[in-house]
Amino acid sequence: MAGDEKKDEELEELRKALKGLERLRKEKPKEYAKMARAQRR
């Protein structure tokens, strides 16, 4: 079941990234908007 462990790790990384994005959106909306625009390309 080593594959499941890896998936959990990736999910945890995603969760951390999402939390960071949420914080960024609340605290620095301008920075967030810039990042969002860059990612849409």
Secondary structure in CASP SS format (residue, H / E / C, confidence):
PFRMAT SS
TARGET T0000
AUTHOR 0000-0000-0000
METHOD secondary structure of the structure
MODEL  1
M C 1.00
A H 1.00
G H 1.00
D H 1.00
E H 1.00
K H 1.00
K H 1.00
D H 1.00
E H 1.00
E H 1.00
L H 1.00
E H 1.00
E H 1.00
L H 1.00
R H 1.00
K H 1.00
A H 1.00
L H 1.00
K H 1.00
G H 1.00
L H 1.00
E H 1.00
R H 1.00
L H 1.00
R H 1.00
K H 1.00
E H 1.00
K C 1.00
P H 1.00
K H 1.00
E H 1.00
Y H 1.00
A H 1.00
K H 1.00
M H 1.00
A H 1.00
R H 1.00
A H 1.00
Q H 1.00
R H 1.00
R C 1.00
END
